[in-house]
Amino acid sequence: MSSNGVSEKKVDQYHHYIPRFILRRYQVGPVKSKAERRRLFKKTGIDPEYVHYWDVAKGTLDVRPIGQVYGEQNLYRDCNNTENPFQQTRFSVKRRPLEDLRKFLFIMHLRNVWIKDSYFDEDQNGPAREWIKHYKQSQGFKTSAEAWLGNLQYYLDNSHSQMMTHAAELLDKYGHGHILEWLCGRTSVTEIEKGPAITYRNNCGLKYTCVWEAAEGEEFVLTHNGFGLWEGIINGFPCLHDIFVVSPRIVIVFRLRGLDLDDIVSSVLVHIEQSPPNVEYHGCPIFPGLGTHKEMEAYRSSKQAE
């Protein structure tokens, strides 16, 4: 109700999950100023900005107005709480979309060009020097850039479940402790075949997903190379959190699951209260007891576990 007692009609709105200012960078045809866009829209009633749009369901590529793609009608409306749609502190999501989100954020982090040196140059990544040399030689890569692109290709070509299965095979073969020693450069094992799968598992498989909002009067800051920044050390091993700033005030965080009071933790974020997820398994109340890591991943990738 408004102040004069007249009922206010809720107006439907189309909300973009990819902001218009980003879509405009990829528009078809010359870029128009705001005044030009307004003038053309007033004259024709048609949005004068267009981008290529891939329709996954139909498998077609066509040109559509920016105002009608990459968004949803009333994306932010909570039908049960129309006054403040952001009061809810929990949300539900199925396994496959969550896996897609984790993989997407991980790849968005790795596609930054500075990664090629910090991750794949043996002189700049001392703990993994021997493995990097072996990886380049075994794959036929001559430069750090080639190794970086080859690594990205692996992540693009394989699904979340496939990479988790590759990592599980390595864990079953070498043991968890040996893999941790390798990750921290405490052993020079070079024959670990699918090392990138272990990196993926540690970032996207051992952590649960959180959505945090900046405190009142504060904001998150994203540097040019900060997307996917890791934070926190636990029992001497790095990467307690992965941080993905997705708006001026919203950040998606991957937090390591299974924190224990006996863990030795160095982190500026660990004090933030964040309950782990409540997981509901289809057809059974708890996760079934399974033997090897590979058997566990086979269950998670099954239709039953979706």
Phi and psi restraints in degrees (value plus and minus 20) as a CYANA .aco file:
   2 SER   PHI    -104.4   -64.4
   2 SER   PSI     156.2   196.2
   3 SER   PHI     -84.0   -44.0
   3 SER   PSI     -43.3    -3.3
   4 ASN   PHI    -114.3   -74.3
   4 ASN   PSI     -11.2    28.8
   5 GLY   PHI      65.8   105.8
   5 GLY   PSI     -17.4    22.6
   6 VAL   PHI    -110.4   -70.4
   6 VAL   PSI     112.2   152.2
   7 SER   PHI     -85.8   -45.8
   7 SER   PSI     111.2   151.2
   8 GLU   PHI    -111.5   -71.5
   8 GLU   PSI     110.5   150.5
   9 LYS   PHI    -101.3   -61.3
   9 LYS   PSI     110.5   150.5
  10 LYS   PHI     -93.6   -53.6
  10 LYS   PSI     101.9   141.9
  11 VAL   PHI    -112.0   -72.0
  11 VAL   PSI     108.3   148.3
  12 ASP   PHI     -89.1   -49.1
  12 ASP   PSI     119.6   159.6
  13 GLN   PHI    -154.6  -114.6
  13 GLN   PSI     125.6   165.6
  14 TYR   PHI    -115.7   -75.7
  14 TYR   PSI      98.0   138.0
  15 HIS   PHI    -128.6   -88.6
  15 HIS   PSI     110.9   150.9
  16 HIS   PHI    -105.6   -65.6
  16 HIS   PSI     112.4   152.4
  17 TYR   PHI    -110.0   -70.0
  17 TYR   PSI     -34.6     5.4
  18 ILE   PHI    -131.4   -91.4
  18 ILE   PSI      93.7   133.7
  19 PRO   PHI     -77.3   -37.3
  19 PRO   PSI     129.8   169.8
  20 ARG   PHI     -78.8   -38.8
  20 ARG   PSI     -57.8   -17.8
  21 PHE   PHI     -84.4   -44.4
  21 PHE   PSI     -45.0    -5.0
  22 ILE   PHI    -100.6   -60.6
  22 ILE   PSI     -63.1   -23.1
  23 LEU   PHI     -80.2   -40.2
  23 LEU   PSI     -53.7   -13.7
  24 ARG   PHI     -83.2   -43.2
  24 ARG   PSI     -42.7    -2.7
  25 ARG   PHI     -89.2   -49.2
  25 ARG   PSI     -37.5     2.5
  26 TYR   PHI    -137.1   -97.1
  26 TYR   PSI      -3.2    36.8
  27 GLN   PHI     -92.3   -52.3
  27 GLN   PSI     132.9   172.9
  28 VAL   PHI    -102.7   -62.7
  28 VAL   PSI     112.1   152.1
  29 GLY   PHI      69.1   109.1
  29 GLY   PSI     159.5   199.5
  30 PRO   PHI     -86.9   -46.9
  30 PRO   PSI     127.4   167.4
  31 VAL   PHI     -95.7   -55.7
  31 VAL   PSI     113.6   153.6
  32 LYS   PHI    -127.2   -87.2
  32 LYS   PSI     128.0   168.0
  33 SER   PHI     -93.1   -53.1
  33 SER   PSI     146.8   186.8
  34 LYS   PHI     -81.0   -41.0
  34 LYS   PSI     -59.8   -19.8
  35 ALA   PHI     -84.8   -44.8
  35 ALA   PSI     -59.8   -19.8
  36 GLU   PHI     -85.9   -45.9
  36 GLU   PSI     -60.3   -20.3
  37 ARG   PHI     -83.5   -43.5
  37 ARG   PSI     -63.9   -23.9
  38 ARG   PHI     -83.9   -43.9
  38 ARG   PSI     -61.9   -21.9
  39 ARG   PHI     -85.0   -45.0
  39 ARG   PSI     -63.9   -23.9
  40 LEU   PHI     -87.9   -47.9
  40 LEU   PSI     -59.5   -19.5
  41 PHE   PHI     -86.6   -46.6
  41 PHE   PSI     -58.3   -18.3
  42 LYS   PHI     -85.8   -45.8
  42 LYS   PSI     -53.6   -13.6
  43 LYS   PHI     -99.1   -59.1
  43 LYS   PSI     -60.1   -20.1
  44 THR   PHI    -130.8   -90.8
  44 THR   PSI     -40.8    -0.8
  45 GLY   PHI      54.5    94.5
  45 GLY   PSI      -8.1    31.9
  46 ILE   PHI    -138.1   -98.1
  46 ILE   PSI     115.2   155.2
  47 ASP   PHI     -81.5   -41.5
  47 ASP   PSI     101.3   141.3
  48 PRO   PHI    -105.0   -65.0
  48 PRO   PSI     -10.0    30.0
  49 GLU   PHI    -133.7   -93.7
  49 GLU   PSI     116.0   156.0
  50 TYR   PHI    -154.8  -114.8
  50 TYR   PSI     129.4   169.4
  51 VAL   PHI    -156.4  -116.4
  51 VAL   PSI     140.1   180.1
  52 HIS   PHI     -90.6   -50.6
  52 HIS   PSI     118.8   158.8
  53 TYR   PHI    -151.6  -111.6
  53 TYR   PSI     104.8   144.8
  54 TRP   PHI    -117.4   -77.4
  54 TRP   PSI      98.7   138.7
  55 ASP   PHI    -111.1   -71.1
  55 ASP   PSI      86.9   126.9
  56 VAL   PHI     -83.2   -43.2
  56 VAL   PSI     -63.1   -23.1
  57 ALA   PHI     -83.8   -43.8
  57 ALA   PSI     -61.1   -21.1
  58 LYS   PHI    -112.0   -72.0
  58 LYS   PSI     -37.9     2.1
  59 GLY   PHI      48.5    88.5
  59 GLY   PSI      17.9    57.9
  60 THR   PHI    -144.6  -104.6
  60 THR   PSI     130.9   170.9
  61 LEU   PHI    -137.5   -97.5
  61 LEU   PSI     101.9   141.9
  62 ASP   PHI    -162.6  -122.6
  62 ASP   PSI    -197.3  -157.3
  63 VAL   PHI    -127.9   -87.9
  63 VAL   PSI     107.6   147.6
  64 ARG   PHI    -154.5  -114.5
  64 ARG   PSI     137.5   177.5
  65 PRO   PHI     -83.4   -43.4
  65 PRO   PSI     121.3   161.3
  66 ILE   PHI     -77.3   -37.3
  66 ILE   PSI     -55.9   -15.9
  67 GLY   PHI     -89.9   -49.9
  67 GLY   PSI     -24.0    16.0
  68 GLN   PHI    -144.0  -104.0
  68 GLN   PSI      -8.1    31.9
  69 VAL   PHI    -153.4  -113.4
  69 VAL   PSI     141.1   181.1
  70 TYR   PHI      34.9    74.9
  70 TYR   PSI      29.3    69.3
  71 GLY   PHI    -183.4  -143.4
  71 GLY   PSI    -198.1  -158.1
  72 GLU   PHI    -160.9  -120.9
  72 GLU   PSI     129.6   169.6
  73 GLN   PHI     -90.5   -50.5
  73 GLN   PSI     104.6   144.6
  74 ASN   PHI      35.3    75.3
  74 ASN   PSI      27.8    67.8
  75 LEU   PHI     -78.4   -38.4
  75 LEU   PSI     -56.5   -16.5
  76 TYR   PHI    -118.5   -78.5
  76 TYR   PSI     -14.0    26.0
  77 ARG   PHI    -105.3   -65.3
  77 ARG   PSI     110.2   150.2
  78 ASP   PHI    -125.9   -85.9
  78 ASP   PSI      88.6   128.6
  79 CYS   PHI     -80.4   -40.4
  79 CYS   PSI     -44.3    -4.3
  80 ASN   PHI    -111.9   -71.9
  80 ASN   PSI     -24.6    15.4
  81 ASN   PHI    -173.8  -133.8
  81 ASN   PSI      50.5    90.5
  82 THR   PHI     -92.8   -52.8
  82 THR   PSI     -37.5     2.5
  83 GLU   PHI     -96.3   -56.3
  83 GLU   PSI     -61.0   -21.0
  84 ASN   PHI    -163.1  -123.1
  84 ASN   PSI      75.6   115.6
  85 PRO   PHI     -90.9   -50.9
  85 PRO   PSI     -26.7    13.3
  86 PHE   PHI    -126.3   -86.3
  86 PHE   PSI      -6.3    33.7
  87 GLN   PHI     -97.0   -57.0
  87 GLN   PSI     -43.9    -3.9
  88 GLN   PHI     -86.4   -46.4
  88 GLN   PSI     114.9   154.9
  89 THR   PHI    -126.3   -86.3
  89 THR   PSI     -20.4    19.6
  90 ARG   PHI    -155.3  -115.3
  90 ARG   PSI     134.8   174.8
  91 PHE   PHI    -164.0  -124.0
  91 PHE   PSI     140.7   180.7
  92 SER   PHI    -134.0   -94.0
  92 SER   PSI     124.1   164.1
  93 VAL   PHI    -172.1  -132.1
  93 VAL   PSI     124.8   164.8
  94 LYS   PHI    -100.4   -60.4
  94 LYS   PSI     143.3   183.3
  95 ARG   PHI     -79.6   -39.6
  95 ARG   PSI     -69.1   -29.1
  96 ARG   PHI     -83.1   -43.1
  96 ARG   PSI     -68.2   -28.2
  97 PRO   PHI     -80.5   -40.5
  97 PRO   PSI     -55.2   -15.2
  98 LEU   PHI     -87.3   -47.3
  98 LEU   PSI     -60.0   -20.0
  99 GLU   PHI     -83.3   -43.3
  99 GLU   PSI     -60.5   -20.5
 100 ASP   PHI     -82.1   -42.1
 100 ASP   PSI     -61.1   -21.1
 101 LEU   PHI     -83.0   -43.0
 101 LEU   PSI     -66.5   -26.5
 102 ARG   PHI     -81.7   -41.7
 102 ARG   PSI     -64.7   -24.7
 103 LYS   PHI     -83.7   -43.7
 103 LYS   PSI     -62.4   -22.4
 104 PHE   PHI     -80.5   -40.5
 104 PHE   PSI     -67.9   -27.9
 105 LEU   PHI     -83.7   -43.7
 105 LEU   PSI     -60.2   -20.2
 106 PHE   PHI     -82.3   -42.3
 106 PHE   PSI     -65.1   -25.1
 107 ILE   PHI     -87.7   -47.7
 107 ILE   PSI     -58.1   -18.1
 108 MET   PHI     -80.4   -40.4
 108 MET   PSI     -53.9   -13.9
 109 HIS   PHI     -89.5   -49.5
 109 HIS   PSI     -67.3   -27.3
 110 LEU   PHI     -90.9   -50.9
 110 LEU   PSI     -40.8    -0.8
 111 ARG   PHI     -97.1   -57.1
 111 ARG   PSI     -27.3    12.7
 112 ASN   PHI     -84.8   -44.8
 112 ASN   PSI     112.4   152.4
 113 VAL   PHI     -85.1   -45.1
 113 VAL   PSI     -45.7    -5.7
 114 TRP   PHI     -86.9   -46.9
 114 TRP   PSI     -37.3     2.7
 115 ILE   PHI     -82.1   -42.1
 115 ILE   PSI     -51.7   -11.7
 116 LYS   PHI     -78.9   -38.9
 116 LYS   PSI     -53.7   -13.7
 117 ASP   PHI    -109.9   -69.9
 117 ASP   PSI     -64.5   -24.5
 118 SER   PHI     -88.2   -48.2
 118 SER   PSI     -46.4    -6.4
 119 TYR   PHI    -124.1   -84.1
 119 TYR   PSI     -48.8    -8.8
 120 PHE   PHI    -143.9  -103.9
 120 PHE   PSI      -9.0    31.0
 121 ASP   PHI    -123.6   -83.6
 121 ASP   PSI      96.9   136.9
 122 GLU   PHI     -82.9   -42.9
 122 GLU   PSI     -44.6    -4.6
 123 ASP   PHI     -98.7   -58.7
 123 ASP   PSI     -43.3    -3.3
 124 GLN   PHI    -120.2   -80.2
 124 GLN   PSI     -33.0     7.0
 125 ASN   PHI    -143.0  -103.0
 125 ASN   PSI      51.1    91.1
 126 GLY   PHI     -73.6   -33.6
 126 GLY   PSI     -66.3   -26.3
 127 PRO   PHI     -78.2   -38.2
 127 PRO   PSI     -47.7    -7.7
 128 ALA   PHI    -129.5   -89.5
 128 ALA   PSI      -0.1    39.9
 129 ARG   PHI     -75.9   -35.9
 129 ARG   PSI     -71.2   -31.2
 130 GLU   PHI     -86.1   -46.1
 130 GLU   PSI     -59.3   -19.3
 131 TRP   PHI     -87.2   -47.2
 131 TRP   PSI     -58.9   -18.9
 132 ILE   PHI     -81.3   -41.3
 132 ILE   PSI     -64.2   -24.2
 133 LYS   PHI     -79.1   -39.1
 133 LYS   PSI     -66.7   -26.7
 134 HIS   PHI     -84.0   -44.0
 134 HIS   PSI     -61.5   -21.5
 135 TYR   PHI     -81.5   -41.5
 135 TYR   PSI     -66.6   -26.6
 136 LYS   PHI     -82.0   -42.0
 136 LYS   PSI     -65.6   -25.6
 137 GLN   PHI     -85.5   -45.5
 137 GLN   PSI     -64.9   -24.9
 138 SER   PHI     -88.6   -48.6
 138 SER   PSI     -48.1    -8.1
 139 GLN   PHI    -116.8   -76.8
 139 GLN   PSI     -25.5    14.5
 140 GLY   PHI      58.3    98.3
 140 GLY   PSI       4.0    44.0
 141 PHE   PHI    -108.7   -68.7
 141 PHE   PSI     112.8   152.8
 142 LYS   PHI    -112.7   -72.7
 142 LYS   PSI     -49.6    -9.6
 143 THR   PHI    -148.3  -108.3
 143 THR   PSI     147.7   187.7
 144 SER   PHI     -84.5   -44.5
 144 SER   PSI     -54.9   -14.9
 145 ALA   PHI     -84.0   -44.0
 145 ALA   PSI     -61.4   -21.4
 146 GLU   PHI     -84.5   -44.5
 146 GLU   PSI     -60.8   -20.8
 147 ALA   PHI     -85.3   -45.3
 147 ALA   PSI     -60.0   -20.0
 148 TRP   PHI     -82.0   -42.0
 148 TRP   PSI     -67.4   -27.4
 149 LEU   PHI     -87.2   -47.2
 149 LEU   PSI     -57.5   -17.5
 150 GLY   PHI     -84.8   -44.8
 150 GLY   PSI     -57.4   -17.4
 151 ASN   PHI     -84.5   -44.5
 151 ASN   PSI     -64.4   -24.4
 152 LEU   PHI     -81.1   -41.1
 152 LEU   PSI     -58.8   -18.8
 153 GLN   PHI     -81.4   -41.4
 153 GLN   PSI     -59.3   -19.3
 154 TYR   PHI     -81.0   -41.0
 154 TYR   PSI     -64.8   -24.8
 155 TYR   PHI     -87.9   -47.9
 155 TYR   PSI     -53.0   -13.0
 156 LEU   PHI     -95.0   -55.0
 156 LEU   PSI     -55.6   -15.6
 157 ASP   PHI    -100.0   -60.0
 157 ASP   PSI     -39.9     0.1
 158 ASN   PHI    -133.4   -93.4
 158 ASN   PSI     124.5   164.5
 159 SER   PHI     -97.3   -57.3
 159 SER   PSI     147.5   187.5
 160 HIS   PHI     -73.8   -33.8
 160 HIS   PSI     -68.1   -28.1
 161 SER   PHI     -84.1   -44.1
 161 SER   PSI     -59.0   -19.0
 162 GLN   PHI     -83.7   -43.7
 162 GLN   PSI     -64.0   -24.0
 163 MET   PHI     -89.4   -49.4
 163 MET   PSI     -57.1   -17.1
 164 MET   PHI     -85.3   -45.3
 164 MET   PSI     -54.2   -14.2
 165 THR   PHI     -88.6   -48.6
 165 THR   PSI     -61.6   -21.6
 166 HIS   PHI     -79.3   -39.3
 166 HIS   PSI     -63.7   -23.7
 167 ALA   PHI     -85.4   -45.4
 167 ALA   PSI     -59.2   -19.2
 168 ALA   PHI     -82.8   -42.8
 168 ALA   PSI     -58.3   -18.3
 169 GLU   PHI     -82.8   -42.8
 169 GLU   PSI     -59.0   -19.0
 170 LEU   PHI     -87.6   -47.6
 170 LEU   PSI     -60.4   -20.4
 171 LEU   PHI     -83.8   -43.8
 171 LEU   PSI     -61.4   -21.4
 172 ASP   PHI     -86.2   -46.2
 172 ASP   PSI     -52.1   -12.1
 173 LYS   PHI     -99.7   -59.7
 173 LYS   PSI     -64.4   -24.4
 174 TYR   PHI    -124.2   -84.2
 174 TYR   PSI     -43.1    -3.1
 175 GLY   PHI      73.9   113.9
 175 GLY   PSI     128.3   168.3
 176 HIS   PHI     -82.6   -42.6
 176 HIS   PSI     -65.2   -25.2
 177 GLY   PHI     -82.0   -42.0
 177 GLY   PSI     -60.4   -20.4
 178 HIS   PHI     -86.0   -46.0
 178 HIS   PSI     -58.2   -18.2
 179 ILE   PHI     -85.5   -45.5
 179 ILE   PSI     -61.2   -21.2
 180 LEU   PHI     -82.4   -42.4
 180 LEU   PSI     -61.9   -21.9
 181 GLU   PHI     -81.3   -41.3
 181 GLU   PSI     -60.2   -20.2
 182 TRP   PHI     -84.8   -44.8
 182 TRP   PSI     -63.2   -23.2
 183 LEU   PHI     -80.9   -40.9
 183 LEU   PSI     -55.0   -15.0
 184 CYS   PHI    -112.8   -72.8
 184 CYS   PSI     -12.4    27.6
 185 GLY   PHI      53.6    93.6
 185 GLY   PSI      -1.6    38.4
 186 ARG   PHI    -108.2   -68.2
 186 ARG   PSI     -26.5    13.5
 187 THR   PHI    -161.1  -121.1
 187 THR   PSI     124.8   164.8
 188 SER   PHI    -119.4   -79.4
 188 SER   PSI      16.6    56.6
 189 VAL   PHI     -82.7   -42.7
 189 VAL   PSI     100.5   140.5
 190 THR   PHI    -125.4   -85.4
 190 THR   PSI     -32.9     7.1
 191 GLU   PHI    -106.7   -66.7
 191 GLU   PSI     -14.3    25.7
 192 ILE   PHI     -84.9   -44.9
 192 ILE   PSI      91.2   131.2
 193 GLU   PHI     -86.8   -46.8
 193 GLU   PSI     -79.6   -39.6
 194 LYS   PHI    -124.8   -84.8
 194 LYS   PSI      43.5    83.5
 195 GLY   PHI     -74.2   -34.2
 195 GLY   PSI     -60.1   -20.1
 196 PRO   PHI     -77.5   -37.5
 196 PRO   PSI     -47.4    -7.4
 197 ALA   PHI     -87.9   -47.9
 197 ALA   PSI     -56.3   -16.3
 198 ILE   PHI     -85.7   -45.7
 198 ILE   PSI     -62.4   -22.4
 199 THR   PHI     -79.7   -39.7
 199 THR   PSI     -63.0   -23.0
 200 TYR   PHI     -83.8   -43.8
 200 TYR   PSI     -65.5   -25.5
 201 ARG   PHI     -80.1   -40.1
 201 ARG   PSI     -62.5   -22.5
 202 ASN   PHI     -86.8   -46.8
 202 ASN   PSI     -48.4    -8.4
 203 ASN   PHI    -113.5   -73.5
 203 ASN   PSI     -57.4   -17.4
 204 CYS   PHI    -133.8   -93.8
 204 CYS   PSI     -26.1    13.9
 205 GLY   PHI    -136.0   -96.0
 205 GLY   PSI     -46.6    -6.6
 206 LEU   PHI    -117.5   -77.5
 206 LEU   PSI     -16.4    23.6
 207 LYS   PHI    -145.9  -105.9
 207 LYS   PSI     135.6   175.6
 208 TYR   PHI    -128.1   -88.1
 208 TYR   PSI     138.6   178.6
 209 THR   PHI    -116.1   -76.1
 209 THR   PSI     110.2   150.2
 210 CYS   PHI    -143.5  -103.5
 210 CYS   PSI     131.6   171.6
 211 VAL   PHI    -141.0  -101.0
 211 VAL   PSI      95.3   135.3
 212 TRP   PHI    -131.6   -91.6
 212 TRP   PSI     128.2   168.2
 213 GLU   PHI    -136.4   -96.4
 213 GLU   PSI     121.2   161.2
 214 ALA   PHI     -81.5   -41.5
 214 ALA   PSI     127.3   167.3
 215 ALA   PHI     -84.3   -44.3
 215 ALA   PSI     138.4   178.4
 216 GLU   PHI     -76.7   -36.7
 216 GLU   PSI     109.4   149.4
 217 GLY   PHI      64.8   104.8
 217 GLY   PSI     -21.7    18.3
 218 GLU   PHI    -136.7   -96.7
 218 GLU   PSI     148.8   188.8
 219 GLU   PHI    -169.5  -129.5
 219 GLU   PSI     133.4   173.4
 220 PHE   PHI    -101.4   -61.4
 220 PHE   PSI     128.4   168.4
 221 VAL   PHI    -139.5   -99.5
 221 VAL   PSI     112.7   152.7
 222 LEU   PHI    -138.1   -98.1
 222 LEU   PSI      98.1   138.1
 223 THR   PHI    -105.0   -65.0
 223 THR   PSI     154.8   194.8
 224 HIS   PHI     -85.3   -45.3
 224 HIS   PSI     -42.9    -2.9
 225 ASN   PHI    -146.5  -106.5
 225 ASN   PSI       4.8    44.8
 226 GLY   PHI    -118.5   -78.5
 226 GLY   PSI     -24.0    16.0
 227 PHE   PHI     -91.5   -51.5
 227 PHE   PSI      96.4   136.4
 228 GLY   PHI      73.5   113.5
 228 GLY   PSI      -8.4    31.6
 229 LEU   PHI     -74.1   -34.1
 229 LEU   PSI     115.4   155.4
 230 TRP   PHI    -119.1   -79.1
 230 TRP   PSI     132.4   172.4
 231 GLU   PHI    -166.1  -126.1
 231 GLU   PSI     124.5   164.5
 232 GLY   PHI      72.3   112.3
 232 GLY   PSI     120.0   160.0
 233 ILE   PHI    -142.7  -102.7
 233 ILE   PSI     113.9   153.9
 234 ILE   PHI    -147.1  -107.1
 234 ILE   PSI      99.9   139.9
 235 ASN   PHI      33.6    73.6
 235 ASN   PSI      15.3    55.3
 236 GLY   PHI      66.7   106.7
 236 GLY   PSI     -25.4    14.6
 237 PHE   PHI    -125.9   -85.9
 237 PHE   PSI     120.6   160.6
 238 PRO   PHI    -101.0   -61.0
 238 PRO   PSI     148.5   188.5
 239 CYS   PHI      57.6    97.6
 239 CYS   PSI      46.3    86.3
 240 LEU   PHI     -97.3   -57.3
 240 LEU   PSI     -55.7   -15.7
 241 HIS   PHI    -149.3  -109.3
 241 HIS   PSI     125.5   165.5
 242 ASP   PHI    -132.5   -92.5
 242 ASP   PSI     113.7   153.7
 243 ILE   PHI    -139.9   -99.9
 243 ILE   PSI     106.0   146.0
 244 PHE   PHI    -147.7  -107.7
 244 PHE   PSI      80.3   120.3
 245 VAL   PHI     -96.9   -56.9
 245 VAL   PSI     100.7   140.7
 246 VAL   PHI    -132.9   -92.9
 246 VAL   PSI     -25.7    14.3
 247 SER   PHI    -182.2  -142.2
 247 SER   PSI     152.0   192.0
 248 PRO   PHI     -77.3   -37.3
 248 PRO   PSI     -43.6    -3.6
 249 ARG   PHI    -146.2  -106.2
 249 ARG   PSI     -25.1    14.9
 250 ILE   PHI    -136.6   -96.6
 250 ILE   PSI     115.0   155.0
 251 VAL   PHI    -154.5  -114.5
 251 VAL   PSI     118.4   158.4
 252 ILE   PHI    -117.7   -77.7
 252 ILE   PSI     110.5   150.5
 253 VAL   PHI    -143.3  -103.3
 253 VAL   PSI     112.2   152.2
 254 PHE   PHI    -116.2   -76.2
 254 PHE   PSI      96.7   136.7
 255 ARG   PHI    -130.1   -90.1
 255 ARG   PSI     115.8   155.8
 256 LEU   PHI     -80.4   -40.4
 256 LEU   PSI     109.3   149.3
 257 ARG   PHI    -106.7   -66.7
 257 ARG   PSI     138.7   178.7
 258 GLY   PHI      62.3   102.3
 258 GLY   PSI       6.2    46.2
 259 LEU   PHI     -83.2   -43.2
 259 LEU   PSI     120.2   160.2
 260 ASP   PHI    -143.2  -103.2
 260 ASP   PSI     131.1   171.1
 261 LEU   PHI     -82.0   -42.0
 261 LEU   PSI     -44.4    -4.4
 262 ASP   PHI    -104.7   -64.7
 262 ASP   PSI     -27.3    12.7
 263 ASP   PHI     -88.0   -48.0
 263 ASP   PSI     122.3   162.3
 264 ILE   PHI    -113.7   -73.7
 264 ILE   PSI      89.4   129.4
 265 VAL   PHI    -139.7   -99.7
 265 VAL   PSI     114.5   154.5
 266 SER   PHI    -141.0  -101.0
 266 SER   PSI      86.7   126.7
 267 SER   PHI    -181.0  -141.0
 267 SER   PSI     123.1   163.1
 268 VAL   PHI    -112.0   -72.0
 268 VAL   PSI     -21.1    18.9
 269 LEU   PHI    -135.3   -95.3
 269 LEU   PSI     -31.9     8.1
 270 VAL   PHI     -84.3   -44.3
 270 VAL   PSI     -42.4    -2.4
 271 HIS   PHI     -93.3   -53.3
 271 HIS   PSI     -35.9     4.1
 272 ILE   PHI     -89.0   -49.0
 272 ILE   PSI     101.9   141.9
 273 GLU   PHI     -89.6   -49.6
 273 GLU   PSI     106.6   146.6
 274 GLN   PHI    -171.4  -131.4
 274 GLN   PSI      86.7   126.7
 275 SER   PHI     -90.6   -50.6
 275 SER   PSI     124.5   164.5
 276 PRO   PHI     -89.3   -49.3
 276 PRO   PSI     146.0   186.0
 277 PRO   PHI     -91.4   -51.4
 277 PRO   PSI     132.2   172.2
 278 ASN   PHI    -112.3   -72.3
 278 ASN   PSI      92.7   132.7
 279 VAL   PHI    -117.6   -77.6
 279 VAL   PSI     110.0   150.0
 280 GLU   PHI    -131.4   -91.4
 280 GLU   PSI     101.6   141.6
 281 TYR   PHI    -117.9   -77.9
 281 TYR   PSI     114.1   154.1
 282 HIS   PHI     -87.3   -47.3
 282 HIS   PSI     102.5   142.5
 283 GLY   PHI      65.4   105.4
 283 GLY   PSI     -25.6    14.4
 284 CYS   PHI    -172.4  -132.4
 284 CYS   PSI     125.0   165.0
 285 PRO   PHI     -92.6   -52.6
 285 PRO   PSI     -47.4    -7.4
 286 ILE   PHI    -154.1  -114.1
 286 ILE   PSI     146.6   186.6
 287 PHE   PHI     -86.4   -46.4
 287 PHE   PSI     109.4   149.4
 288 PRO   PHI     -88.7   -48.7
 288 PRO   PSI     124.5   164.5
 289 GLY   PHI     -90.9   -50.9
 289 GLY   PSI     101.6   141.6
 290 LEU   PHI    -147.0  -107.0
 290 LEU   PSI     138.7   178.7
 291 GLY   PHI     -99.3   -59.3
 291 GLY   PSI     -99.8   -59.8
 292 THR   PHI    -106.9   -66.9
 292 THR   PSI     146.0   186.0
 293 HIS   PHI     -82.1   -42.1
 293 HIS   PSI     -57.6   -17.6
 294 LYS   PHI     -85.5   -45.5
 294 LYS   PSI     -58.9   -18.9
 295 GLU   PHI     -84.3   -44.3
 295 GLU   PSI     -58.3   -18.3
 296 MET   PHI     -83.9   -43.9
 296 MET   PSI     -64.2   -24.2
 297 GLU   PHI     -89.3   -49.3
 297 GLU   PSI     -51.4   -11.4
 298 ALA   PHI     -83.2   -43.2
 298 ALA   PSI     -58.6   -18.6
 299 TYR   PHI     -87.7   -47.7
 299 TYR   PSI     -65.7   -25.7
 300 ARG   PHI     -82.0   -42.0
 300 ARG   PSI     -50.1   -10.1
 301 SER   PHI    -108.1   -68.1
 301 SER   PSI     -21.3    18.7
 302 SER   PHI    -100.0   -60.0
 302 SER   PSI     143.8   183.8
 303 LYS   PHI     -82.6   -42.6
 303 LYS   PSI     -55.2   -15.2
 304 GLN   PHI     -82.1   -42.1
 304 GLN   PSI     -52.5   -12.5
 305 ALA   PHI    -107.7   -67.7
 305 ALA   PSI     -19.9    20.1
